[in-house]
Amino acid sequence: MIDKRHFYEESVKVPFLAYGPGVFNGGQTIENMVQNVDIAPTVLEMAGLQKPDHMPGKSFTQLLKGDKTNWRDKVFYEYYWESSFPMTPTIFGVRSDEFKFIKYHGVWDTNELYNIKKDPEELYNLAGKPGCEKIELEMASELAAWLKSTNGLQIPLKGTVKRPTGDYLHPYNH
């Protein structure tokens, strides 16, 4: 849509290659949800080191070895508005294997709900549609609980810097 900061599949899905001879078999595609915060714990585990308690994420070495037990069934997303990118609002989201719920904060105050199994291109927003109320409420509640548990509702305020073109960092033509 606009850029990588949005919680759409085309933005958040990033190809990742892993190489570990003698640790796991190659040539496999893992469909489980792995996040960027899982990379450091994985590297530490592969090096035989313990992940510090304060470090977020979880090693996905088990997935590389074919073990999917006790792996996450959803991921959460947060992005906070930046004056350098004013076209992208504060965004919160939660994604499972089947659904994705996106909540915008501020003047946008719109929700989006997609069945990413049936609509992988996210063309049909199901938020507020009859028959979708239960899944929308469930995902919104999970997102709110996650934001509360991570202090995510403490939205960081960033200073505004005056520039010749206004508050917006990038030049534009008048």
Number of C-alpha atoms within 10 A of each C-alpha: 8 8 12 12 18 21 23 18 15 14 13 13 12 11 5 9 8 9 11 11 8 7 11 16 12 14 9 9 9 12 8 15 15 21 17 11 13 16 16 17 21 20 15 14 16 14 9 9 11 11 17 9 6 6 11 13 16 20 21 22 19 15 16 19 12 12 11 13 8 7 14 12 10 16 15 18 19 19 17 17 19 17 16 13 13 12 11 19 20 20 21 24 26 22 23 17 14 13 19 25 27 26 21 18 15 11 8 12 11 11 19 17 25 24 21 18 12 11 13 15 13 18 10 14 14 19 19 13 10 8 10 14 12 10 16 23 14 12 20 20 12 16 23 16 13 16 18 12 10 9 10 16 13 9 11 10 9 10 8 13 11 10 11 8 12 11 13 18 16 10 10 7 4 4
